[in-house]
């Protein structure tokens, strides 16, 4: 294949900016998918993606496009598109896609303008040195602010007005011009080694099939690959034979071979976990040259423990997590156990939406009912005995008198909001311990606010508060910036004098008393009454902060009696009182699973 006729590109955009709809039109106009098979969000193959209207996993697809202009040689071009997610929690998917292409379309909604995630993904593309095509979408909408948004993009990208392409994914307007821009502006693949050199292919994603094993998604950097070739993974050292190779149309379509610059897949036949990994290099089994530069390993920023409601489902959950790990390389997990909840897994996620998506996929794909503990972050502690600990769960936080210093992760936050809401947003950032930095204006309608804040504050319903405070107009993105000293304390929860580790949480000392009281009030309403009075308490800073007592269920033990001497009733009441005292001293409270779920959802 003529490498000069290949174009590899992706689409990057904020959530709900029309990326999937535009991809539909590209596939339709290039004739990649027959009209009778066409449907909305055709590249979003997961049921959850279609329900929520968001892209969760990247999806490659090959298109053929006949170009007849004068800016580039005319003829048929191969356009390899990698559709990417838009939410900040899935930015790792975006970073992997960008390393496999030479250019990208930066899509901005004409009704919403530049958003926070736009800045994050733009920075990724610039760091990779990619060619960026500026695109304004949804120009057919009656709410479109084309001129305002165009000015925002000119300021952001320092580009010319004529470089920005206006399109409508719904009607197809401007899509032909966009395809021409892909051919004329995006350069062909760069050959990093001689074309006749041995194979080197970058693994940017993979999936698992029960029948064929691991299927790796690759970008061929040098050489060629065909069926039944002896290959190896350079990092893991595992050798295998290519059972099949092919391209995405968007379904997997076998081909005779894949050459330099092409994007496709290789069926490995490997069914062992942990062999394939994103960023690895597939090469000829006898090739001794060093592997390609891969990807940085994603670092979880949110931790939560997942337990099956029934311990009989533990093996099912373990198998489901292993299977999900094969399609979600950003997920990390390890086994743990709790005296109350039994055996489960401590899992690391890239954000709250990532946690939500993973738990929902586990429920749907493996039919396991889950208990999810309160999400937390990792803390680094210096103890008075000169030891250093890394804590991922609040329940393992040491006692107050044992701690010398605590460090916690911080994040750099970017909020983009209309100018009218800047004051409200700065106030909200202060309430969440944010340190506000520079502000920047795009045109007349968007202002960017930069701030630094503890990562734990982002999990305190901050996303929803930002939307509420800005009437839905604000957008937010963030990145981790390392550890800083923290002024925090652990809140422990006691029910009937028994510690409940699943309810423990680490909060700022400034809000300890308020949050401790809120926890007690919440549990007071949720916990069912017992046959004895149940005390609910929160403990922090070495003392009990808040306490409520749930009254005992009342039972009339003398209801069956009538007439006679009152002393008969008094004996029964005394016996009942003695029984309740003994029950209170020896009894335990069985906390229903739905209480655990509601306590987490209150976050």
C-alpha positions as CSV (number, residue, x, y, z in Angstrom):
1,X,0.0,0.0,0.0
2,X,1.2,3.5,-0.8
3,X,2.0,5.0,2.6
4,X,1.5,8.5,1.2
5,X,-2.2,7.7,0.7
6,X,-2.8,6.8,4.4
7,X,-4.1,9.3,7.0
8,X,-4.4,8.4,10.7
9,X,-6.4,10.7,12.9
10,X,-8.7,10.9,15.9
11,X,-11.6,13.1,17.1
12,X,-11.2,14.8,20.5
13,X,-14.0,16.8,22.1
14,X,-15.8,17.5,25.4
15,X,-18.7,15.3,26.4
16,X,-21.8,15.8,24.3
17,X,-20.2,18.0,21.7
18,X,-21.4,15.8,18.8
19,X,-18.4,13.6,18.3
20,X,-20.2,10.3,17.8
21,X,-22.8,11.9,15.5
22,X,-20.0,13.4,13.3
23,X,-18.3,10.0,13.2
24,X,-21.6,8.5,12.0
25,X,-21.6,11.0,9.1
26,X,-18.0,10.3,8.2
27,X,-18.8,6.6,7.9
28,X,-22.0,7.3,6.0
29,X,-20.5,9.7,3.4
30,X,-17.4,7.5,2.8
31,X,-19.7,4.5,2.3
32,X,-17.9,2.5,5.0
33,X,-21.3,1.3,6.4
34,X,-24.2,0.4,4.2
35,X,-27.2,2.6,4.6
36,X,-29.5,-0.2,5.8
37,X,-27.0,-1.0,8.6
38,X,-26.6,2.6,9.7
39,X,-27.7,3.6,13.2
40,X,-27.0,6.4,15.7
41,X,-23.7,6.1,17.6
42,X,-22.6,3.3,15.4
43,X,-19.1,3.2,16.9
44,X,-20.4,3.1,20.5
45,X,-20.9,-0.7,20.5
46,X,-21.4,-1.0,24.3
47,X,-25.0,-1.0,25.6
48,X,-24.0,1.3,28.4
49,X,-22.5,3.8,25.9
50,X,-25.6,4.0,23.9
51,X,-27.8,4.4,27.0
52,X,-25.8,7.3,28.4
53,X,-24.9,8.9,25.1
54,X,-21.2,8.9,26.0
55,X,-18.2,7.1,24.6
56,X,-16.4,5.0,27.1
57,X,-13.9,3.0,25.0
58,X,-11.9,4.1,22.0
59,X,-13.0,2.5,18.7
60,X,-10.8,2.4,15.5
61,X,-12.4,2.2,12.0
62,X,-11.0,2.3,8.5
63,X,-12.6,4.4,5.7
64,X,-11.9,4.8,2.0
65,X,-12.2,8.3,0.5
66,X,-11.7,9.4,-3.1
67,X,-10.0,12.7,-3.3
68,X,-10.0,14.8,-6.5
69,X,-8.7,18.1,-5.4
70,X,-5.4,19.9,-6.3
71,X,-3.9,20.4,-2.8
72,X,-2.8,16.7,-2.7
73,X,-2.4,14.0,-5.3
74,X,-5.8,12.7,-6.4
75,X,-6.9,9.1,-5.8
76,X,-8.3,6.8,-3.1
77,X,-7.0,7.4,0.4
78,X,-7.2,5.2,3.5
79,X,-8.5,7.2,6.5
80,X,-8.0,5.5,9.8
81,X,-10.1,7.1,12.5
82,X,-9.9,6.4,16.2
83,X,-13.0,7.6,18.0
84,X,-12.2,8.6,21.6
85,X,-14.1,9.3,24.9
86,X,-14.8,12.8,25.9
87,X,-15.0,12.6,29.8
88,X,-12.0,13.5,31.8
89,X,-12.0,10.2,33.6
90,X,-11.2,8.4,30.3
91,X,-8.4,10.7,29.3
92,X,-6.0,7.7,29.4
93,X,-7.9,6.2,26.5
94,X,-7.5,9.5,24.6
95,X,-3.7,9.7,25.3
96,X,-3.3,6.1,23.9
97,X,-5.2,6.9,20.7
98,X,-3.2,10.1,20.1
99,X,0.0,8.2,20.1
100,X,-1.2,6.0,17.2
101,X,-2.1,8.9,14.8
102,X,-0.6,11.9,13.1
103,X,-3.5,14.3,13.4
104,X,-6.7,15.1,15.2
105,X,-9.9,17.0,14.8
106,X,-10.6,19.3,17.8
107,X,-14.4,19.5,17.9
108,X,-16.2,22.4,19.7
109,X,-20.0,22.6,20.1
110,X,-21.4,25.8,18.6
111,X,-24.0,26.0,21.3
112,X,-21.6,25.5,24.3
113,X,-18.2,26.8,23.2
114,X,-14.8,25.9,24.5
115,X,-15.0,23.6,27.5
116,X,-12.5,22.6,30.2
117,X,-11.9,19.1,28.6
118,X,-11.2,20.9,25.3
119,X,-8.1,22.5,26.9
120,X,-6.9,19.2,28.4
121,X,-7.2,17.2,25.2
122,X,-5.7,20.0,23.2
123,X,-2.6,20.0,25.4
124,X,-2.2,16.2,24.9
125,X,-2.4,16.7,21.1
126,X,0.2,19.5,21.2
127,X,2.6,17.4,23.3
128,X,2.4,14.7,20.7
129,X,3.1,17.2,18.0
130,X,-0.1,16.3,16.1
131,X,-1.7,18.3,13.3
132,X,-4.9,19.9,14.7
133,X,-7.9,20.6,12.5
134,X,-10.3,23.0,14.3
135,X,-14.0,22.1,13.9
136,X,-17.2,23.8,15.1
137,X,-20.1,21.3,15.3
138,X,-23.9,21.7,15.6
139,X,-24.0,24.8,13.4
140,X,-27.6,23.8,12.4
141,X,-28.8,24.3,16.0
142,X,-31.1,27.3,16.6
143,X,-29.0,27.9,19.7
144,X,-25.7,28.0,17.8
145,X,-23.3,30.9,18.6
146,X,-21.0,30.3,15.6
147,X,-19.3,33.7,15.5
148,X,-18.7,33.8,19.3
149,X,-17.3,30.2,19.4
150,X,-15.1,30.9,16.3
151,X,-13.6,33.8,18.2
152,X,-13.0,31.6,21.2
153,X,-11.2,29.0,19.0
154,X,-9.1,31.7,17.3
155,X,-7.9,32.9,20.7
156,X,-7.3,29.4,22.0
157,X,-5.5,28.0,19.0
158,X,-4.0,31.1,17.6
159,X,-5.3,30.1,14.2
160,X,-6.9,31.9,11.2
161,X,-10.7,32.2,10.7
162,X,-10.5,30.3,7.4
163,X,-8.8,27.4,9.1
164,X,-11.8,26.6,11.2
165,X,-14.3,24.2,9.5
166,X,-18.0,24.4,10.3
167,X,-20.0,21.2,10.3
168,X,-23.3,19.6,11.3
169,X,-23.1,15.9,12.2
170,X,-26.9,15.8,12.1
171,X,-27.4,17.1,8.5
172,X,-23.9,16.3,7.1
173,X,-23.3,20.0,6.2
174,X,-19.5,20.7,5.9
175,X,-18.5,17.0,6.3
176,X,-17.1,16.8,2.7
177,X,-14.9,19.8,3.4
178,X,-13.7,18.1,6.6
179,X,-12.7,15.0,4.8
180,X,-10.7,17.1,2.3
181,X,-9.0,18.8,5.2
182,X,-8.0,15.4,6.6
183,X,-6.3,14.5,3.3
184,X,-4.6,17.9,2.7
185,X,-3.6,18.9,6.2
186,X,-2.8,15.7,8.1
187,X,0.6,14.3,7.1
188,X,1.0,10.6,6.0
189,X,2.5,8.2,8.6
190,X,6.2,8.7,9.4
191,X,8.5,5.7,8.8
192,X,10.7,5.4,11.9
193,X,12.7,2.6,10.3
194,X,13.2,1.3,6.8
195,X,10.1,-0.2,5.2
196,X,11.9,-3.5,4.7
197,X,13.0,-3.7,8.4
198,X,11.4,-6.3,10.6
199,X,8.0,-5.7,12.2
200,X,7.4,-3.3,15.0
201,X,3.8,-2.6,16.0
202,X,2.6,-0.4,18.9
203,X,-0.2,-2.0,21.0
204,X,-2.6,0.8,21.8
205,X,-5.6,-1.3,23.0
206,X,-6.7,-4.9,23.2
207,X,-9.7,-7.0,24.0
208,X,-10.4,-10.6,25.0
209,X,-12.5,-13.2,23.2
210,X,-13.4,-16.6,24.8
211,X,-12.9,-18.2,21.5
212,X,-9.8,-16.5,20.0
213,X,-8.0,-15.2,23.1
214,X,-6.4,-11.8,23.3
215,X,-6.9,-9.5,20.2
216,X,-4.4,-6.6,20.2
217,X,-5.1,-3.3,18.4
218,X,-1.9,-2.1,16.8
219,X,-0.4,0.7,14.7
220,X,2.3,-0.7,12.4
221,X,5.5,1.3,12.8
222,X,7.7,-0.7,10.5
223,X,7.6,-4.0,8.6
224,X,4.5,-6.0,7.8
225,X,2.5,-8.6,9.6
226,X,0.5,-11.4,8.1
227,X,-1.3,-14.6,9.3
228,X,0.7,-17.4,10.9
229,X,3.9,-15.3,11.5
230,X,6.0,-16.1,14.6
231,X,5.7,-13.0,16.8
232,X,6.4,-11.9,20.4
233,X,5.5,-9.2,22.9
234,X,8.8,-7.4,23.6
235,X,8.0,-6.4,27.2
236,X,6.4,-9.6,28.5
237,X,8.7,-11.8,26.2
238,X,5.8,-14.1,25.3
239,X,6.0,-15.7,21.8
240,X,3.0,-16.6,19.8
241,X,1.8,-17.1,16.2
242,X,-0.6,-14.6,14.6
243,X,-3.8,-16.6,14.1
244,X,-5.3,-13.8,12.0
245,X,-4.8,-10.1,11.1
246,X,-7.3,-7.6,9.9
247,X,-8.8,-4.1,9.9
248,X,-11.8,-2.4,11.5
249,X,-14.7,-1.5,9.2
250,X,-15.8,-1.0,12.1
251,X,-16.3,-4.8,12.5
252,X,-13.2,-6.9,12.5
253,X,-12.5,-7.8,8.9
254,X,-9.6,-10.2,8.1
255,X,-6.9,-9.0,5.5
256,X,-3.9,-10.7,4.0
257,X,-1.5,-8.4,5.8
258,X,-0.9,-5.1,7.6
259,X,1.9,-2.7,6.5
260,X,3.7,0.4,7.6
261,X,1.4,3.2,8.8
262,X,-1.7,1.0,9.0
263,X,-4.0,0.4,12.0
264,X,-5.6,-3.0,12.6
265,X,-5.7,-6.0,14.9
266,X,-3.7,-9.2,15.5
267,X,-5.4,-12.3,16.9
268,X,-2.8,-13.8,19.3
269,X,-4.6,-16.9,20.6
270,X,-3.2,-16.2,24.1
271,X,-5.7,-16.9,26.9
272,X,-3.4,-16.2,29.8
273,X,-4.0,-13.0,31.8
274,X,-1.3,-10.4,32.2
275,X,0.6,-11.2,28.9
276,X,-0.7,-8.4,26.7
277,X,-0.5,-4.8,27.8
278,X,-1.0,-1.4,26.2
279,X,2.2,0.2,25.2
280,X,3.9,-3.1,24.5
281,X,5.6,-3.7,21.1
282,X,4.7,-6.7,18.9
283,X,7.7,-7.7,16.8
284,X,9.1,-10.7,14.9
285,X,10.0,-13.5,17.3
286,X,13.7,-13.3,16.3
287,X,13.9,-9.5,16.3
288,X,16.4,-8.2,19.0
289,X,15.9,-4.5,18.6
290,X,14.6,-2.5,21.6
291,X,10.8,-2.0,21.9
292,X,9.0,1.2,21.0
293,X,8.4,3.9,23.6
294,X,5.1,2.9,25.1
295,X,2.7,4.6,27.5
296,X,3.0,5.7,31.1
297,X,1.1,3.4,33.4
298,X,-2.2,5.1,34.5
299,X,-2.2,6.0,38.2
300,X,-5.6,5.6,40.0
301,X,-6.8,8.7,41.9
302,X,-9.9,7.2,43.5
303,X,-10.0,4.0,45.6
304,X,-13.1,2.0,46.6
305,X,-13.7,-1.5,47.7
306,X,-16.1,-3.8,46.0
307,X,-17.8,-6.7,47.8
308,X,-20.4,-9.2,46.6
309,X,-23.6,-9.0,48.5
310,X,-23.4,-12.8,48.9
311,X,-20.0,-14.3,49.6
312,X,-21.0,-17.2,47.3
313,X,-20.5,-14.7,44.4
314,X,-16.9,-13.9,45.3
315,X,-15.4,-16.3,42.7
316,X,-17.8,-14.8,40.1
317,X,-16.7,-11.3,41.0
318,X,-13.0,-12.3,40.8
319,X,-13.5,-13.7,37.3
320,X,-15.5,-10.7,36.2
321,X,-12.8,-8.2,37.3
322,X,-10.1,-10.2,35.5
323,X,-12.2,-10.2,32.3
324,X,-13.0,-6.5,32.6
325,X,-9.3,-5.7,33.1
326,X,-8.7,-7.1,29.6
327,X,-10.9,-4.3,28.1
328,X,-10.1,-1.6,30.7
329,X,-6.4,-1.3,31.2
330,X,-6.8,1.7,33.6
331,X,-8.6,-0.5,36.2
332,X,-6.5,-1.9,39.0
333,X,-7.6,-4.2,41.8
334,X,-6.3,-6.5,44.6
335,X,-8.0,-8.8,47.0
336,X,-8.8,-7.8,50.5
337,X,-11.1,-8.9,53.3
338,X,-13.3,-7.2,55.9
339,X,-14.6,-8.7,59.2
340,X,-18.1,-7.4,58.4
341,X,-18.4,-7.5,54.6
342,X,-16.3,-10.6,54.0
343,X,-13.9,-11.0,51.0
344,X,-13.8,-8.4,48.2
345,X,-11.4,-6.3,46.2
346,X,-9.8,-2.9,46.6
347,X,-10.0,-1.2,43.2
348,X,-8.3,1.9,41.8
349,X,-10.2,4.2,39.4
350,X,-9.3,7.3,37.3
351,X,-12.3,9.2,38.7
352,X,-15.9,8.9,40.0
353,X,-17.4,8.3,36.6
354,X,-14.9,5.5,36.0
355,X,-16.0,3.9,39.3
356,X,-19.6,4.2,38.3
357,X,-19.1,2.7,34.9
358,X,-17.0,-0.2,36.1
359,X,-19.5,-1.1,38.9
360,X,-22.4,-0.9,36.4
361,X,-20.5,-3.1,33.9
362,X,-19.8,-5.7,36.6
363,X,-23.5,-5.8,37.5
364,X,-24.6,-6.2,33.9
365,X,-22.0,-8.4,32.5
366,X,-21.6,-10.8,35.4
367,X,-24.9,-10.4,37.2
368,X,-23.3,-9.7,40.6
369,X,-24.9,-7.5,43.2
370,X,-22.2,-5.3,44.7
371,X,-21.6,-3.4,48.0
372,X,-19.4,-0.4,47.2
373,X,-17.5,1.3,50.1
374,X,-17.1,5.1,50.3
375,X,-14.6,6.2,47.7
376,X,-11.3,7.5,49.0
377,X,-7.9,8.6,47.9
378,X,-4.4,7.5,48.9
379,X,-2.6,9.2,51.8
380,X,1.1,9.0,52.7
381,X,1.7,9.1,56.5
382,X,4.9,9.7,58.5
383,X,4.4,8.0,61.9
384,X,6.0,8.9,65.2
385,X,7.9,5.6,65.2
386,X,9.7,6.9,62.0
387,X,7.9,4.6,59.7
388,X,6.1,5.7,56.5
389,X,2.8,4.2,55.4
390,X,0.7,4.6,52.2
391,X,-3.0,4.2,53.1
392,X,-5.7,3.5,50.5
393,X,-8.6,3.0,52.8
394,X,-9.8,5.2,55.7
395,X,-10.4,2.1,57.8
396,X,-6.6,1.5,58.0
397,X,-5.8,5.1,59.1
398,X,-3.8,4.9,62.3
399,X,-4.9,6.5,65.6
400,X,-4.4,10.3,66.0
401,X,-1.5,10.0,68.5
402,X,0.5,7.8,66.2
403,X,0.7,10.2,63.2
404,X,3.5,12.8,62.7
405,X,2.5,14.1,59.3
406,X,-0.1,13.3,56.6
407,X,0.4,14.0,52.8
408,X,-2.5,13.8,50.3
409,X,-2.7,14.2,46.5
410,X,-3.7,17.6,45.0
411,X,-5.1,18.4,41.7
412,X,-4.9,21.3,39.3
413,X,-8.4,22.2,38.3
414,X,-9.6,24.2,35.3
415,X,-13.2,25.5,35.3
416,X,-14.6,27.3,32.3
417,X,-17.7,29.4,33.0
418,X,-19.6,32.4,31.6
419,X,-18.3,35.7,33.1
420,X,-21.5,36.2,35.1
421,X,-20.7,33.1,37.3
422,X,-17.0,33.8,38.0
423,X,-17.7,35.2,41.5
424,X,-19.9,32.3,42.5
425,X,-17.4,29.8,41.2
426,X,-14.5,31.3,43.0
427,X,-16.5,31.2,46.2
428,X,-17.3,27.5,45.6
429,X,-13.6,26.8,45.1
430,X,-12.7,28.5,48.4
431,X,-15.3,26.4,50.2
432,X,-13.6,23.3,48.9
433,X,-10.1,24.5,50.0
434,X,-9.1,25.6,46.5
435,X,-6.3,28.0,45.9
436,X,-7.4,30.2,42.9
437,X,-4.8,31.1,40.4
438,X,-5.0,32.9,37.0
439,X,-8.2,33.6,35.0
440,X,-8.3,33.9,31.2
441,X,-11.1,35.0,28.9
442,X,-12.0,33.5,25.6
443,X,-14.0,36.0,23.5
444,X,-16.8,37.6,25.4
445,X,-18.6,34.6,26.7
446,X,-16.1,32.2,28.4
447,X,-13.7,32.6,31.3
448,X,-11.2,30.0,32.4
449,X,-10.4,29.8,36.1
450,X,-7.3,27.8,37.3
451,X,-7.1,26.6,40.8
452,X,-5.3,24.0,43.0
453,X,-7.2,21.9,45.5
454,X,-7.1,18.6,47.5
455,X,-8.2,15.7,45.4
456,X,-10.5,14.5,48.2
457,X,-12.5,17.7,47.8
458,X,-13.3,16.8,44.2
459,X,-15.1,13.7,45.5
460,X,-17.3,15.7,47.8
461,X,-20.0,16.1,45.1
462,X,-17.9,18.9,43.6
463,X,-18.8,18.2,40.0
464,X,-22.5,18.5,40.7
465,X,-22.0,21.7,42.8
466,X,-20.1,23.3,39.9
467,X,-23.0,22.5,37.5
468,X,-25.6,23.7,40.1
469,X,-23.7,27.0,40.9
470,X,-23.4,27.8,37.2
471,X,-26.9,26.8,36.1
472,X,-25.3,24.0,34.1
473,X,-23.0,26.3,32.0
474,X,-19.7,25.4,33.6
475,X,-17.3,22.6,32.7
476,X,-14.4,21.2,34.7
477,X,-11.2,19.2,34.1
478,X,-8.4,18.3,36.4
479,X,-4.9,16.7,36.6
480,X,-2.9,15.4,39.5
481,X,0.0,17.5,40.7
482,X,1.5,15.4,43.5
483,X,1.4,15.1,47.3
484,X,1.1,18.0,49.8
485,X,0.8,18.2,53.6
486,X,-2.8,17.6,54.7
487,X,-4.7,18.7,57.8
488,X,-7.1,15.8,58.0
489,X,-8.6,13.4,60.5
490,X,-10.4,10.1,60.4
491,X,-14.0,9.8,61.4
492,X,-14.9,6.3,62.7
493,X,-18.5,5.1,63.1
494,X,-19.7,2.9,65.9
495,X,-23.1,1.1,65.9
496,X,-24.0,-0.5,69.2
497,X,-20.4,0.2,70.3
498,X,-19.0,-1.9,67.4
499,X,-16.8,-0.2,64.8
500,X,-18.1,-0.3,61.2
501,X,-14.9,0.1,59.0
502,X,-17.0,0.5,55.7
503,X,-18.4,3.8,57.1
504,X,-15.0,5.3,58.0
505,X,-13.8,8.4,56.1
506,X,-11.0,10.9,56.2
507,X,-12.0,14.6,56.2
508,X,-10.6,18.0,56.8
509,X,-10.2,19.0,60.4
510,X,-12.2,22.1,59.7
511,X,-15.3,20.1,58.8
512,X,-14.9,17.1,61.2
513,X,-17.7,18.1,63.6
514,X,-20.2,19.0,60.8
515,X,-19.6,15.8,58.8
516,X,-19.6,13.6,62.0
517,X,-23.0,14.9,62.9
518,X,-24.3,14.5,59.3
519,X,-23.2,10.8,59.4
520,X,-25.0,10.1,62.7
521,X,-28.2,11.8,61.5
522,X,-28.1,9.8,58.2
523,X,-27.6,6.5,60.0
524,X,-30.2,7.4,62.5
525,X,-32.8,7.6,59.7
526,X,-31.5,4.6,57.7
527,X,-30.8,1.9,60.4
528,X,-33.8,-0.3,61.3
529,X,-34.9,-0.5,64.9
530,X,-33.7,-3.4,67.0
531,X,-35.2,-5.2,70.0
532,X,-32.8,-3.1,72.2
533,X,-31.9,0.6,72.1
534,X,-29.0,1.1,69.6
535,X,-26.5,3.9,70.0
536,X,-25.0,5.4,66.8
537,X,-21.8,7.4,67.4
538,X,-19.0,9.0,65.4
539,X,-15.5,9.3,66.8
540,X,-12.7,11.6,65.7
541,X,-9.7,13.5,67.2
542,X,-9.6,11.0,70.0
543,X,-13.2,11.6,71.3
544,X,-16.8,11.0,70.5
545,X,-18.1,13.8,68.3
546,X,-21.8,13.0,67.8
547,X,-24.2,10.5,69.2
548,X,-27.9,9.4,68.7
549,X,-29.8,6.5,70.2
550,X,-32.3,4.6,68.1
551,X,-35.1,3.5,70.5
552,X,-35.9,-0.2,70.9
553,X,-38.9,-1.8,69.3
554,X,-41.7,-2.0,71.8
555,X,-43.5,-5.2,72.4
556,X,-46.5,-5.4,74.8
557,X,-45.7,-8.6,76.8
558,X,-48.8,-8.3,78.9
559,X,-51.3,-8.0,75.9
560,X,-52.5,-11.6,76.5
561,X,-53.3,-10.9,80.2
562,X,-56.6,-9.7,81.5
563,X,-57.8,-9.0,85.1
564,X,-56.1,-10.4,88.1
565,X,-53.4,-8.9,90.3
566,X,-51.1,-6.2,88.8
567,X,-48.0,-7.9,90.3
568,X,-48.3,-10.6,87.5
569,X,-47.8,-7.9,84.9
570,X,-45.0,-6.2,86.9
571,X,-43.1,-9.5,87.0
572,X,-43.3,-9.8,83.2
573,X,-42.2,-6.2,82.7
574,X,-39.2,-6.8,85.0
575,X,-38.3,-9.9,83.1
576,X,-38.5,-8.0,79.7
577,X,-36.4,-5.2,81.1
578,X,-33.7,-7.7,82.2
579,X,-33.8,-9.4,78.8
580,X,-33.3,-6.1,77.0
581,X,-30.4,-5.2,79.2
582,X,-28.7,-8.5,78.5
583,X,-29.5,-8.1,74.7
584,X,-28.0,-4.6,74.7
585,X,-24.8,-5.9,76.3
586,X,-24.4,-9.0,74.1
587,X,-26.4,-8.3,71.0
588,X,-25.0,-7.1,67.6
589,X,-26.7,-5.1,64.9
590,X,-27.0,-6.7,61.4
591,X,-26.7,-3.7,59.1
592,X,-28.7,-4.2,55.9
593,X,-26.8,-4.0,52.6
594,X,-29.0,-1.2,51.3
595,X,-27.8,1.0,54.2
596,X,-24.2,0.6,53.0
597,X,-25.3,1.6,49.4
598,X,-27.3,4.6,50.6
599,X,-24.4,5.9,52.7
600,X,-22.1,5.8,49.7
601,X,-24.7,7.4,47.4
602,X,-25.1,10.3,49.9
603,X,-21.6,11.3,48.8
